[in-house]
């Protein structure tokens, strides 16, 4: 069986006893039958009115339970496919999940039809029913979404076509990226063929020769599949634009704003504050270039640590201890939860051929368990990734007793929880009296380095994707045009801190976020969450432990209101004001000042 051949660190038996075993087969079959049955019942009903509220209520409740179970098996298959991109059995199951997802999309279309045609009076009475306590926001968002749908027949066709069209391109990219290997030539002349999942940590290596070799070897590998990657990007963006046109969506950003539960005003306020305060991240990058004795930085230098002395590898055991100790100092409940993840083996971390690149946290609404996927390569950056994903898992834990309809929170708020976890880690390590000046410098470098990425790298992705969709509306983009666009955006945002020729023309191909078919503009929510978490953490520093109940209230509200309203209700902040975002950007000055003062003590500075 593929499950016995696939090595893994995490224990997935909380999902099913074995892959493709009797339990999994029965679970999947029952789920398919229930989807088919409730879909037929929904199709047989007229749109919601005063006379059929009861049967529609039953359909919405059964659908909620179906979503709970679908999250369970979908998370399980996603875990397996991520650790073994070579497994045909896992890929087949992924394809089956896509088919089931298509059927669920059709079911959702029926629910949207019911809400779209209902009068406001009927809808208000329906949403106020006792069975929907805690789900009103979900119903209101569904009704809003319903106004931008095609006819039921067209939506059903779109769902069917997505399986072998839009989603198939995403699956193709996932398979290729998971199997892609690159030739790595180390400074000592040693050559290795490595999985692409190990490239990221090599580009974080203190040795610039290693970073450059990983960058160039990786880009040579991406160049070998550039036409497929470009075809996938053209197909995904083109399919979306066609659907938007037929659904009456006037601008492609409308979908991104709705999916992220934000207003355009809040995003505009955020970017206004970022670009008005670019001097902060630019200063951080110039300090990095100075420490590296470089006139400017190349793309592969942006996330690399400064050339500080005595940078030892961080073994996995030590990484776990660092996370637990740091969390325990500030947030005991978070520390206890992460410790339980270690004990229950919920983390997949070892470098291994066939693993997909990147990291993620996934969970089941059925078992109320989470899993973390990453490739740990003994760097402090990997420790930070673990803290990031642990923040996501804790968010899921805080919401565990809420109904599934109240779990549907957007990326903008999800990323606040993960970056809050990073900040707790950083503060915890800095507050440890046993930490040396060199280690403090390393941690400070990571904090401001990540800040520069969120405030500059992510805007590059956002501006690139906007330009892509604008041009894609007029026709397909060539590989050369995608490279030109990416270089143009990198130069526009980074300016002269990026050395001439130091751009990454293949960033559009290597960044898997551009190929996620379930979400568009998988970029600005990271910056939104990063800056929002800095605002949250500033309040935490002011108020101490008394703030933590407000923070958990913030987490609990994330699936029950818009991002703007969640911030107002939990911490009283206005996210449509550039002031809030500007203060969050400027908060990076404190660690930057500390690093500037510390560097001359630990390394020669010219």
KOLKOL-482939 format. One record per residue (C-alpha): residue in one letter; x, y, z. Coordinates in nm, 2 decimals, m for minus. Layout:
<atoms>
(A; (X; Y; Z))
...
</atoms>
This chain:
<atoms>
(X; (0.00; 0.00; 0.00))
(X; (0.13; 0.35; m0.07))
(X; (0.07; 0.45; 0.29))
(X; (0.31; 0.19; 0.41))
(X; (0.58; 0.29; 0.16))
(X; (0.55; 0.66; 0.24))
(X; (0.77; 0.78; 0.53))
(X; (0.63; 1.05; 0.75))
(X; (0.67; 1.21; 1.09))
(X; (0.32; 1.29; 1.17))
(X; (0.05; 1.05; 1.29))
(X; (m0.25; 1.06; 1.06))
(X; (m0.45; 0.79; 1.23))
(X; (m0.67; 1.06; 1.39))
(X; (m0.81; 1.08; 1.04))
(X; (m0.83; 0.72; 0.94))
(X; (m0.67; 0.40; 1.06))
(X; (m0.51; 0.34; 0.72))
(X; (m0.51; 0.49; 0.37))
(X; (m0.78; 0.34; 0.15))
(X; (m0.88; 0.11; 0.43))
(X; (m1.24; 0.00; 0.51))
(X; (m1.30; 0.31; 0.74))
(X; (m1.18; 0.56; 0.48))
(X; (m1.38; 0.39; 0.20))
(X; (m1.70; 0.38; 0.40))
(X; (m1.66; 0.74; 0.51))
(X; (m1.60; 0.86; 0.15))
(X; (m1.89; 0.66; 0.02))
(X; (m2.14; 0.79; 0.28))
(X; (m2.02; 1.14; 0.21))
(X; (m2.08; 1.10; m0.16))
(X; (m2.42; 0.96; m0.11))
(X; (m2.52; 1.23; 0.13))
(X; (m2.41; 1.50; m0.11))
(X; (m2.61; 1.35; m0.39))
(X; (m2.92; 1.31; m0.17))
(X; (m2.92; 1.66; m0.03))
(X; (m2.85; 1.81; m0.37))
(X; (m3.15; 1.64; m0.52))
(X; (m3.37; 1.77; m0.23))
(X; (m3.24; 2.12; m0.29))
(X; (m3.30; 2.11; m0.66))
(X; (m3.66; 2.01; m0.59))
(X; (m3.73; 2.32; m0.39))
(X; (m3.83; 2.66; m0.51))
(X; (m3.63; 2.96; m0.39))
(X; (m3.66; 3.04; m0.03))
(X; (m4.00; 3.19; 0.06))
(X; (m4.23; 3.21; 0.36))
(X; (m4.37; 2.86; 0.30))
(X; (m4.05; 2.65; 0.25))
(X; (m3.82; 2.79; 0.52))
(X; (m3.83; 2.46; 0.72))
(X; (m3.71; 2.23; 0.44))
(X; (m3.44; 2.48; 0.34))
(X; (m3.33; 2.50; 0.70))
(X; (m3.28; 2.12; 0.70))
(X; (m3.08; 2.14; 0.38))
(X; (m2.85; 2.42; 0.52))
(X; (m2.79; 2.21; 0.83))
(X; (m2.71; 1.89; 0.65))
(X; (m2.48; 2.09; 0.42))
(X; (m2.30; 2.22; 0.72))
(X; (m2.24; 1.86; 0.84))
(X; (m2.12; 1.76; 0.50))
(X; (m1.87; 2.05; 0.50))
(X; (m1.75; 1.92; 0.84))
(X; (m1.68; 1.57; 0.70))
(X; (m1.54; 1.70; 0.37))
(X; (m1.28; 1.90; 0.56))
(X; (m1.18; 1.58; 0.73))
(X; (m1.11; 1.37; 0.43))
(X; (m0.99; 1.66; 0.22))
(X; (m0.73; 1.75; 0.49))
(X; (m0.62; 1.39; 0.51))
(X; (m0.56; 1.35; 0.14))
(X; (m0.39; 1.69; 0.13))
(X; (m0.15; 1.57; 0.40))
(X; (m0.06; 1.25; 0.21))
(X; (m0.02; 1.41; m0.13))
(X; (0.21; 1.68; 0.02))
(X; (0.46; 1.43; 0.16))
(X; (0.48; 1.21; m0.15))
(X; (0.43; 1.39; m0.48))
(X; (0.54; 1.07; m0.66))
(X; (0.25; 0.86; m0.53))
(X; (m0.01; 0.79; m0.81))
(X; (m0.25; 0.66; m0.55))
(X; (m0.25; 0.99; m0.36))
(X; (m0.28; 1.19; m0.68))
(X; (m0.59; 0.98; m0.77))
(X; (m0.74; 1.06; m0.44))
(X; (m0.67; 1.43; m0.50))
(X; (m0.85; 1.41; m0.83))
(X; (m1.14; 1.24; m0.65))
(X; (m1.15; 1.51; m0.40))
(X; (m1.17; 1.76; m0.68))
(X; (m1.47; 1.57; m0.82))
(X; (m1.64; 1.58; m0.48))
(X; (m1.55; 1.94; m0.45))
(X; (m1.73; 2.00; m0.78))
(X; (m2.04; 1.83; m0.64))
(X; (m2.02; 2.04; m0.33))
(X; (m1.99; 2.35; m0.55))
(X; (m2.31; 2.25; m0.72))
(X; (m2.48; 2.20; m0.38))
(X; (m2.36; 2.55; m0.28))
(X; (m2.50; 2.69; m0.60))
(X; (m2.84; 2.56; m0.50))
(X; (m2.81; 2.73; m0.16))
(X; (m2.71; 3.05; m0.33))
(X; (m3.01; 3.02; m0.56))
(X; (m3.24; 2.99; m0.26))
(X; (m3.10; 3.30; m0.10))
(X; (m3.06; 3.51; m0.42))
(X; (m3.42; 3.51; m0.51))
(X; (m3.56; 3.54; m0.16))
(X; (m3.70; 3.88; m0.05))
(X; (m3.52; 4.07; 0.22))
(X; (m3.81; 4.01; 0.46))
(X; (m3.80; 3.64; 0.40))
(X; (m3.42; 3.62; 0.43))
(X; (m3.41; 3.81; 0.76))
(X; (m3.67; 3.58; 0.91))
(X; (m3.48; 3.28; 0.79))
(X; (m3.14; 3.40; 0.92))
(X; (m3.30; 3.47; 1.26))
(X; (m3.42; 3.11; 1.31))
(X; (m3.29; 2.94; 1.62))
(X; (m3.10; 2.67; 1.43))
(X; (m2.88; 2.94; 1.27))
(X; (m2.75; 3.09; 1.59))
(X; (m2.39; 3.18; 1.53))
(X; (m2.43; 3.14; 1.15))
(X; (m2.60; 3.47; 1.05))
(X; (m2.28; 3.62; 0.91))
(X; (m2.23; 3.31; 0.70))
(X; (m2.58; 3.34; 0.56))
(X; (m2.54; 3.71; 0.49))
(X; (m2.21; 3.66; 0.31))
(X; (m2.38; 3.38; 0.11))
(X; (m2.66; 3.60; 0.01))
(X; (m2.41; 3.87; m0.10))
(X; (m2.22; 3.62; m0.30))
(X; (m2.54; 3.49; m0.46))
(X; (m2.60; 3.83; m0.62))
(X; (m2.29; 3.76; m0.83))
(X; (m2.38; 3.42; m0.97))
(X; (m2.49; 3.29; m1.30))
(X; (m2.80; 3.08; m1.36))
(X; (m2.80; 2.75; m1.18))
(X; (m2.74; 2.56; m1.50))
(X; (m2.43; 2.77; m1.59))
(X; (m2.29; 2.74; m1.24))
(X; (m2.33; 2.37; m1.25))
(X; (m2.15; 2.36; m1.58))
(X; (m1.87; 2.58; m1.44))
(X; (m1.83; 2.35; m1.15))
(X; (m1.80; 2.05; m1.38))
(X; (m1.55; 2.22; m1.61))
(X; (m1.34; 2.33; m1.32))
(X; (m1.24; 1.97; m1.24))
(X; (m1.07; 1.91; m1.57))
(X; (m0.99; 2.28; m1.64))
(X; (m0.91; 2.54; m1.37))
(X; (m0.84; 2.29; m1.09))
(X; (m0.65; 2.05; m1.32))
(X; (m0.40; 2.32; m1.40))
(X; (m0.34; 2.38; m1.03))
(X; (m0.30; 2.00; m0.97))
(X; (m0.05; 1.98; m1.26))
(X; (0.16; 2.26; m1.12))
(X; (0.15; 2.09; m0.77))
(X; (0.27; 1.77; m0.92))
(X; (0.55; 1.92; m1.13))
(X; (0.67; 2.14; m0.84))
(X; (0.66; 1.85; m0.60))
(X; (0.87; 1.63; m0.84))
(X; (1.10; 1.90; m0.97))
(X; (1.47; 1.87; m0.88))
(X; (1.76; 2.10; m0.94))
(X; (2.13; 2.07; m0.97))
(X; (2.32; 2.22; m0.67))
(X; (2.69; 2.29; m0.69))
(X; (2.83; 2.37; m0.35))
(X; (3.13; 2.60; m0.30))
(X; (3.36; 2.29; m0.23))
(X; (3.28; 2.16; m0.58))
(X; (3.04; 1.89; m0.45))
(X; (2.73; 1.84; m0.68))
(X; (2.39; 1.71; m0.57))
(X; (2.05; 1.68; m0.73))
(X; (1.81; 1.81; m0.47))
(X; (1.43; 1.83; m0.45))
(X; (1.29; 2.18; m0.50))
(X; (1.15; 2.18; m0.15))
(X; (1.51; 2.22; m0.01))
(X; (1.59; 2.53; m0.22))
(X; (1.43; 2.77; 0.01))
(X; (1.65; 2.69; 0.31))
(X; (1.96; 2.69; 0.09))
(X; (1.87; 3.05; m0.02))
(X; (1.87; 3.14; 0.35))
(X; (2.22; 3.01; 0.39))
(X; (2.48; 3.25; 0.55))
(X; (2.72; 3.17; 0.26))
(X; (2.63; 3.39; m0.04))
(X; (2.80; 3.13; m0.27))
(X; (2.55; 2.87; m0.15))
(X; (2.26; 3.11; m0.20))
(X; (2.36; 3.20; m0.55))
(X; (2.41; 2.84; m0.65))
(X; (2.07; 2.74; m0.52))
(X; (1.91; 3.04; m0.69))
(X; (2.07; 2.98; m1.02))
(X; (2.03; 2.60; m1.01))
(X; (1.67; 2.64; m0.91))
(X; (1.59; 2.89; m1.18))
(X; (1.75; 2.66; m1.44))
(X; (1.50; 2.39; m1.33))
(X; (1.21; 2.63; m1.34))
(X; (1.32; 2.74; m1.69))
(X; (1.29; 2.38; m1.80))
(X; (0.92; 2.39; m1.73))
(X; (0.86; 2.76; m1.79))
(X; (0.61; 2.69; m2.08))
(X; (0.40; 2.46; m1.86))
(X; (0.40; 2.71; m1.57))
(X; (0.30; 2.99; m1.81))
(X; (0.03; 2.79; m1.96))
(X; (m0.11; 2.71; m1.62))
(X; (m0.10; 3.07; m1.51))
(X; (m0.27; 3.18; m1.83))
(X; (m0.53; 2.91; m1.80))
(X; (m0.61; 2.98; m1.43))
(X; (m0.63; 3.36; m1.47))
(X; (m0.81; 3.34; m1.80))
(X; (m1.08; 3.10; m1.67))
(X; (m1.13; 3.33; m1.37))
(X; (m1.18; 3.64; m1.59))
(X; (m1.43; 3.45; m1.81))
(X; (m1.63; 3.35; m1.51))
(X; (m1.62; 3.70; m1.36))
(X; (m1.76; 3.84; m1.68))
(X; (m2.05; 3.59; m1.69))
(X; (m2.12; 3.65; m1.32))
(X; (m2.14; 4.03; m1.36))
(X; (m1.82; 4.10; m1.16))
(X; (m1.69; 4.43; m1.29))
(X; (m1.33; 4.41; m1.16))
(X; (m1.12; 4.11; m1.07))
(X; (m1.02; 4.27; m0.73))
(X; (m1.39; 4.25; m0.62))
(X; (m1.35; 3.87; m0.57))
(X; (m1.02; 3.91; m0.38))
(X; (m1.17; 4.17; m0.15))
(X; (m1.48; 3.96; m0.08))
(X; (m1.28; 3.64; m0.02))
(X; (m1.06; 3.83; 0.22))
(X; (m1.35; 3.99; 0.40))
(X; (m1.19; 4.33; 0.36))
(X; (m1.30; 4.66; 0.20))
(X; (m1.10; 4.82; m0.08))
(X; (m1.07; 5.12; 0.14))
(X; (m0.89; 4.92; 0.41))
(X; (m0.65; 4.77; 0.15))
(X; (m0.58; 5.11; m0.01))
(X; (m0.52; 5.25; 0.34))
(X; (m0.27; 4.97; 0.41))
(X; (m0.07; 5.02; 0.09))
(X; (m0.08; 5.40; 0.12))
(X; (0.08; 5.36; 0.46))
(X; (0.34; 5.11; 0.33))
(X; (0.45; 5.32; 0.04))
(X; (0.46; 5.63; 0.25))
(X; (0.69; 5.46; 0.50))
(X; (0.91; 5.25; 0.27))
(X; (1.21; 5.42; 0.43))
(X; (1.18; 5.18; 0.72))
(X; (1.21; 4.85; 0.52))
(X; (1.46; 5.01; 0.28))
(X; (1.67; 5.11; 0.57))
(X; (1.66; 4.76; 0.70))
(X; (1.78; 4.62; 0.36))
(X; (2.06; 4.88; 0.33))
(X; (2.18; 4.77; 0.67))
(X; (2.18; 4.41; 0.55))
(X; (2.38; 4.51; 0.24))
(X; (2.63; 4.70; 0.45))
(X; (2.68; 4.41; 0.68))
(X; (2.73; 4.18; 0.38))
(X; (2.97; 4.44; 0.24))
(X; (2.77; 4.46; m0.08))
(X; (2.67; 4.78; m0.28))
(X; (2.32; 4.63; m0.32))
(X; (2.13; 4.31; m0.27))
(X; (2.03; 4.03; m0.51))
(X; (1.70; 3.86; m0.48))
(X; (1.87; 3.56; m0.31))
(X; (2.01; 3.80; m0.05))
(X; (1.68; 3.94; 0.07))
(X; (1.59; 3.66; 0.32))
(X; (1.94; 3.56; 0.40))
(X; (2.08; 3.62; 0.75))
(X; (2.35; 3.87; 0.80))
(X; (2.71; 3.72; 0.81))
(X; (2.72; 3.70; 1.19))
(X; (2.97; 3.47; 1.36))
(X; (2.90; 3.14; 1.53))
(X; (2.58; 3.06; 1.34))
(X; (2.52; 2.70; 1.45))
(X; (2.25; 2.47; 1.30))
(X; (1.94; 2.44; 1.52))
(X; (1.85; 2.07; 1.56))
(X; (1.48; 1.97; 1.56))
(X; (1.48; 1.90; 1.93))
(X; (1.62; 2.24; 2.01))
(X; (1.37; 2.41; 1.78))
(X; (1.08; 2.25; 1.96))
(X; (1.23; 2.36; 2.30))
(X; (1.28; 2.72; 2.17))
(X; (0.92; 2.74; 2.06))
(X; (0.78; 2.60; 2.38))
(X; (1.00; 2.81; 2.61))
(X; (0.93; 3.13; 2.43))
(X; (0.55; 3.07; 2.41))
(X; (0.54; 2.97; 2.78))
(X; (0.69; 3.30; 2.90))
(X; (0.42; 3.51; 2.74))
(X; (0.13; 3.29; 2.66))
(X; (0.10; 2.96; 2.86))
(X; (m0.21; 2.84; 2.68))
(X; (m0.04; 2.86; 2.34))
(X; (0.27; 2.68; 2.48))
(X; (0.05; 2.40; 2.63))
(X; (m0.13; 2.35; 2.30))
(X; (0.19; 2.33; 2.09))
(X; (0.34; 2.09; 2.34))
(X; (0.03; 1.87; 2.29))
(X; (0.10; 1.88; 1.91))
(X; (0.45; 1.75; 1.97))
(X; (0.33; 1.47; 2.19))
(X; (0.06; 1.36; 1.95))
(X; (0.29; 1.38; 1.65))
(X; (0.09; 1.63; 1.45))
(X; (0.40; 1.78; 1.27))
(X; (0.56; 1.66; 0.94))
(X; (0.91; 1.82; 0.94))
(X; (1.19; 1.60; 0.79))
(X; (1.36; 1.70; 0.46))
(X; (1.27; 1.42; 0.21))
(X; (1.27; 1.36; m0.16))
(X; (0.92; 1.39; m0.31))
(X; (0.79; 1.64; m0.05))
(X; (0.61; 1.94; m0.20))
(X; (0.78; 2.28; m0.13))
(X; (0.64; 2.52; 0.13))
(X; (0.47; 2.49; 0.46))
(X; (0.11; 2.49; 0.58))
(X; (m0.13; 2.41; 0.86))
(X; (m0.44; 2.20; 0.79))
(X; (m0.72; 2.08; 1.01))
(X; (m1.04; 1.88; 1.03))
(X; (m1.36; 2.02; 1.15))
(X; (m1.47; 1.66; 1.22))
(X; (m1.19; 1.55; 1.45))
(X; (m1.10; 1.90; 1.56))
(X; (m0.73; 1.81; 1.50))
(X; (m0.47; 2.01; 1.31))
(X; (m0.15; 1.91; 1.13))
(X; (0.16; 2.12; 1.04))
(X; (0.36; 2.05; 0.72))
(X; (0.70; 2.19; 0.67))
(X; (1.06; 2.10; 0.56))
(X; (1.29; 2.16; 0.86))
(X; (1.65; 2.23; 0.76))
(X; (1.80; 2.34; 1.09))
(X; (1.78; 2.71; 1.05))
(X; (1.63; 2.98; 1.27))
(X; (1.41; 3.07; 0.97))
(X; (1.26; 2.72; 0.99))
(X; (1.20; 2.77; 1.37))
(X; (1.01; 3.08; 1.28))
(X; (0.81; 2.89; 1.02))
(X; (0.72; 2.64; 1.29))
(X; (0.60; 2.93; 1.52))
(X; (0.40; 3.07; 1.22))
(X; (0.22; 2.74; 1.15))
(X; (0.17; 2.68; 1.53))
(X; (m0.02; 3.02; 1.53))
(X; (m0.25; 2.89; 1.27))
(X; (m0.31; 2.56; 1.46))
(X; (m0.39; 2.75; 1.78))
(X; (m0.64; 2.96; 1.59))
(X; (m0.81; 2.64; 1.48))
(X; (m0.80; 2.52; 1.84))
(X; (m0.96; 2.84; 1.98))
(X; (m1.25; 2.79; 1.73))
(X; (m1.29; 2.42; 1.79))
(X; (m1.63; 2.44; 1.97))
(X; (m1.79; 2.68; 1.72))
(X; (m2.01; 2.55; 1.44))
(X; (m1.85; 2.49; 1.09))
(X; (m2.03; 2.79; 0.95))
(X; (m1.84; 3.01; 1.20))
(X; (m1.50; 2.87; 1.10))
(X; (m1.50; 3.02; 0.75))
(X; (m1.25; 3.29; 0.83))
(X; (m1.05; 3.48; 0.56))
(X; (m0.67; 3.47; 0.50))
(X; (m0.64; 3.83; 0.62))
(X; (m0.74; 3.72; 0.97))
(X; (m0.58; 3.38; 0.95))
(X; (m0.24; 3.53; 0.88))
(X; (m0.28; 3.76; 1.19))
(X; (m0.27; 3.45; 1.41))
(X; (0.03; 3.30; 1.25))
(X; (0.24; 3.62; 1.25))
(X; (0.14; 3.68; 1.61))
(X; (0.29; 3.34; 1.69))
(X; (0.62; 3.46; 1.52))
(X; (0.63; 3.77; 1.74))
(X; (0.57; 3.58; 2.06))
(X; (0.87; 3.36; 1.96))
(X; (1.10; 3.65; 1.88))
(X; (1.01; 3.84; 2.20))
(X; (1.06; 3.52; 2.40))
(X; (1.41; 3.46; 2.27))
(X; (1.51; 3.82; 2.31))
(X; (1.39; 3.82; 2.67))
(X; (1.61; 3.52; 2.76))
(X; (1.91; 3.65; 2.97))
(X; (2.11; 3.35; 2.85))
(X; (2.09; 3.46; 2.49))
(X; (2.42; 3.60; 2.35))
(X; (2.46; 3.92; 2.16))
(X; (2.52; 3.73; 1.85))
(X; (2.20; 3.53; 1.90))
(X; (2.01; 3.85; 1.97))
(X; (2.14; 4.00; 1.65))
(X; (2.03; 3.69; 1.46))
(X; (1.68; 3.72; 1.60))
(X; (1.65; 4.09; 1.54))
(X; (1.78; 4.04; 1.19))
(X; (1.51; 3.78; 1.13))
(X; (1.24; 4.02; 1.26))
(X; (1.33; 4.31; 1.05))
(X; (1.42; 4.09; 0.75))
(X; (1.08; 3.94; 0.76))
(X; (0.93; 4.28; 0.79))
(X; (1.11; 4.40; 0.48))
(X; (0.97; 4.09; 0.29))
(X; (0.61; 4.15; 0.40))
(X; (0.64; 4.52; 0.32))
(X; (0.82; 4.49; m0.01))
(X; (0.82; 4.13; m0.15))
(X; (0.44; 4.08; m0.09))
(X; (0.36; 4.42; m0.26))
(X; (0.57; 4.30; m0.56))
(X; (0.34; 3.99; m0.58))
(X; (0.03; 4.20; m0.55))
(X; (0.14; 4.45; m0.82))
(X; (0.25; 4.17; m1.05))
(X; (m0.08; 3.98; m1.01))
(X; (m0.28; 4.30; m1.08))
(X; (m0.08; 4.37; m1.39))
(X; (m0.11; 4.01; m1.50))
(X; (m0.49; 4.02; m1.48))
(X; (m0.51; 4.35; m1.66))
(X; (m0.30; 4.22; m1.95))
(X; (m0.46; 3.87; m1.94))
(X; (m0.80; 4.04; m2.02))
(X; (m0.65; 4.13; m2.36))
(X; (m0.50; 3.79; m2.43))
(X; (m0.24; 3.54; m2.31))
(X; (0.10; 3.65; m2.18))
(X; (0.42; 3.49; m2.31))
(X; (0.69; 3.36; m2.09))
(X; (0.91; 3.66; m2.18))
(X; (0.63; 3.90; m2.08))
(X; (0.58; 3.73; m1.74))
(X; (0.95; 3.76; m1.68))
(X; (0.95; 4.13; m1.78))
(X; (0.65; 4.21; m1.56))
(X; (0.81; 4.04; m1.26))
(X; (1.14; 4.23; m1.30))
(X; (0.96; 4.55; m1.35))
(X; (0.76; 4.51; m1.03))
(X; (1.07; 4.41; m0.83))
(X; (1.26; 4.72; m0.96))
(X; (0.96; 4.95; m0.89))
(X; (0.92; 4.85; m0.52))
(X; (1.29; 4.78; m0.42))
(X; (1.45; 5.06; m0.62))
(X; (1.82; 5.10; m0.60))
(X; (1.86; 4.86; m0.30))
(X; (1.83; 4.58; m0.55))
(X; (2.15; 4.55; m0.74))
(X; (2.13; 4.57; m1.13))
(X; (2.07; 4.22; m1.26))
(X; (1.98; 4.09; m0.91))
(X; (1.61; 4.04; m0.99))
(X; (1.44; 3.70; m1.00))
(X; (1.27; 3.67; m1.34))
(X; (1.12; 3.33; m1.25))
(X; (0.95; 3.43; m0.93))
(X; (0.62; 3.40; m1.10))
(X; (0.69; 3.04; m1.17))
(X; (0.85; 2.94; m0.84))
(X; (0.59; 3.10; m0.61))
(X; (0.32; 2.84; m0.57))
(X; (0.07; 3.09; m0.44))
(X; (0.00; 3.21; m0.79))
(X; (m0.13; 2.86; m0.88))
(X; (m0.37; 2.80; m0.59))
(X; (m0.70; 2.77; m0.78))
(X; (m0.93; 2.80; m0.47))
(X; (m0.81; 3.15; m0.39))
(X; (m0.71; 3.45; m0.60))
(X; (m0.45; 3.71; m0.49))
(X; (m0.29; 3.49; m0.23))
(X; (m0.05; 3.77; m0.14))
(X; (m0.18; 4.09; 0.02))
(X; (m0.35; 3.90; 0.31))
(X; (0.00; 3.81; 0.43))
(X; (0.10; 4.18; 0.47))
(X; (m0.25; 4.26; 0.61))
(X; (m0.21; 3.99; 0.87))
(X; (0.15; 4.08; 0.94))
(X; (0.07; 4.45; 1.01))
(X; (m0.25; 4.37; 1.20))
(X; (m0.06; 4.13; 1.42))
(X; (0.20; 4.40; 1.49))
(X; (m0.09; 4.62; 1.60))
(X; (m0.23; 4.34; 1.82))
(X; (0.11; 4.27; 1.97))
(X; (0.17; 4.64; 2.05))
(X; (m0.15; 4.62; 2.25))
(X; (m0.03; 4.30; 2.42))
(X; (0.29; 4.47; 2.52))
(X; (0.09; 4.77; 2.67))
(X; (m0.17; 4.57; 2.85))
(X; (0.01; 4.25; 2.94))
(X; (m0.18; 3.92; 3.01))
(X; (m0.50; 4.12; 3.04))
(X; (m0.49; 4.15; 2.66))
(X; (m0.50; 3.78; 2.59))
(X; (m0.88; 3.73; 2.64))
(X; (m0.92; 4.02; 2.39))
(X; (m0.69; 3.84; 2.15))
(X; (m0.88; 3.51; 2.18))
(X; (m1.20; 3.70; 2.13))
(X; (m1.04; 3.84; 1.81))
(X; (m0.97; 3.48; 1.70))
(X; (m1.32; 3.36; 1.78))
(X; (m1.48; 3.64; 1.58))
(X; (m1.27; 3.58; 1.27))
(X; (m1.54; 3.36; 1.10))
(X; (m1.83; 3.57; 1.22))
(X; (m1.76; 3.92; 1.08))
(X; (m1.55; 4.12; 0.83))
(X; (m1.19; 4.20; 0.91))
(X; (m1.28; 4.57; 0.97))
(X; (m1.56; 4.48; 1.21))
(X; (m1.36; 4.21; 1.39))
(X; (m1.09; 4.47; 1.47))
(X; (m1.34; 4.73; 1.58))
(X; (m1.53; 4.48; 1.80))
(X; (m1.23; 4.31; 1.97))
(X; (m0.96; 4.58; 2.00))
(X; (m1.14; 4.90; 1.89))
(X; (m0.91; 4.98; 1.59))
(X; (m1.01; 5.13; 1.26))
(X; (m0.85; 4.94; 0.97))
(X; (m0.97; 5.18; 0.71))
(X; (m0.74; 5.45; 0.86))
(X; (m0.38; 5.47; 0.73))
(X; (m0.28; 5.58; 1.08))
(X; (m0.32; 5.22; 1.22))
(X; (m0.12; 5.07; 0.93))
(X; (0.15; 5.34; 0.95))
(X; (0.20; 5.29; 1.32))
(X; (0.24; 4.91; 1.25))
(X; (0.50; 4.98; 0.98))
(X; (0.69; 5.22; 1.20))
(X; (0.69; 4.97; 1.49))
(X; (0.98; 4.80; 1.30))
(X; (1.20; 5.09; 1.39))
(X; (1.25; 4.97; 1.74))
(X; (1.41; 4.63; 1.65))
(X; (1.59; 4.80; 1.36))
(X; (1.75; 5.06; 1.60))
(X; (1.84; 4.78; 1.84))
(X; (2.01; 4.58; 1.56))
(X; (2.20; 4.89; 1.44))
(X; (2.33; 4.94; 1.79))
(X; (2.42; 4.57; 1.84))
(X; (2.59; 4.49; 1.51))
(X; (2.92; 4.67; 1.58))
(X; (2.96; 4.47; 1.90))
(X; (2.94; 4.13; 1.72))
(X; (3.09; 4.19; 1.38))
(X; (3.32; 4.43; 1.20))
(X; (3.13; 4.71; 1.02))
(X; (3.28; 4.93; 0.75))
</atoms>
